[in-house]
Amino acid sequence: MKGSILFNGNIKLETDFIHKFRERITSSHHLDSQVRDSKKVLLITAAWQKREFFEGHIKKQLYEIGIPPVFGDNDVDNVQNLAIYHDFNHFKAEMPDIYQFYHSKQQVIQRVKLFYREKNSGLIGILRNQLTNLKKTFRNMSLARALAYDFEENAKRYIELNQWELLYHYACQDIQGTMKKIRENDAQMIQVCKEIDDYFFENAELAKNEFYLTMKKNLEQRILSANSIFIFGGNVAVLYNRLNFFKLRDTFLEALNRGTNFYTVSAGSLCLCDSLIIFDEKSNQWEEQSGMYYDFELFDLGFGLVKKVQIFPHCKEYIHMKDPDTVTYIAARFNKHLCVGMDQESFLLLETYEEAGKEYERFTSAGKEDGLYLFTDQGKIELTEYGEELCLPGTKIYENRE
C-alpha cells in the first residue's frame, strides 16, 4: 500500500497540525518493518532558512504524541531534520567554483522571470481591460460567459449576426485569445528555465562529483528511512531551489510508493504539486477589491506527486473569492487541474488504494473546522464538507458517476 499526502493551506501553529492528526502520524503501513516499528519522522524546514533548526517545539510535540526519541547509529534522533538548507551551504563552502556557476545560473533564471513577469502583468492588464469594455456594452457580462462563448460554432452563421452580435463575437474571441497567450507565456518561461537548469547540471558535471553525490545519497537515506515526512512552509523559492539542487523528486516518489506519509503546509504543499503558483504582490493588474492587489504567476514546476489538483494556500488572504470573474480567471488559467483553495484549517488527504485488482486515488476533505474551496469555470466557489471526496478522474466516485 502506498503512502498518503495530507496537504494544509497555512496553519498557524505547526504543533496544531501534529496534534490534529496524532493517530495517523503514530501509525504505519510502510513496506519496511524497521521503518514501521521506528515511526521515524523527518522534518523539512529549509523554507525557514537560517532558522532551519528552530524545530524544538515540533520535536517536543511529536515525542508527546508517541513518537519514541530513539537514537540509532551516529546518535541520529528518531525525529530528524533533513538539514538541506545547511547542507547546501556546506556544499557552497566546499565547492565555491560550482557554486559560482550555480549562482550565475540562478541570476539568468531571475532575468528570464523578470521578462516573464512583465509580459504576464501586461497580458493580465489587457484581459482585464477587455472584460471591462465588454461589460460596458453588454448586461450581465462575465469572464465565464466570454470564455464559454463558442466562436467556431457562431462563425458558421456569421452572415446572420447583426452589428452588436458581431462585436460580442469578436470581443469574446479576443478575450479567449488573451487567456491562451497567458497560458503560453507560462509554458514558455518553464521551458526556458528548464533548459538553463539542465545546462548547469550537465556542464557542472554534478553527476560525477563525489562530494555532491555523497551529500545527495545522505539526503536520500534520510528520506527513505522515514515513516512520516513534514514539509513546512516559508520561503517557497528557497525550499524549492534546495530540493531541486539535489534532485530529490524521484526519492520523494519512491518514499511515497514504499508507504511514507507526507504532511505539508503552504510552500511545502505547493512543492508537491505539478506547478508552483505564487502571488505577485507588486502588480495590480487583476484584482482591485477588498484591498487586494495580487496577480498570479508561475514560479516553476513542482515535484508532481499530486497531479489532479492545484493547491492555492492562503486563499482567503490573497484571493477575492467572492468575485466571480476572479474565480473564473483562476480556474481557466490553470485549467489542467482542479484549482483548490486552502486556508488555515483546510486539509486535503490524498490516498491510493486497490479494489478488485484496480488502483484508485482518493481525494478527501479532511478539515473539521474548514473545507476546501473548489474553483469552477462558472465563477463559483464550491466549499466541501468534512469527509467529502472530490470527483476526479482515477477515483472510484468518478468511475461510479460515469
Beta strands, then each sheet from edge to edge (+ up, - down):
strand 1: 5-8
strand 2: 41-44
strand 3: 79-81
strand 4: 228-231
strand 5: 261-265
strand 6: 275-280
strand 7: 295-301
strand 8: 309-312
strand 9: 338-341
strand 10: 347-355
strand 11: 358-365
strand 12: 373-375
strand 13: 381-383
sheet 1: 3+ 2+ 4+ 5+ 1+ 10- 11+
sheet 2: 6+ 7-
sheet 3: 8+ 9+ 12- 13+
end
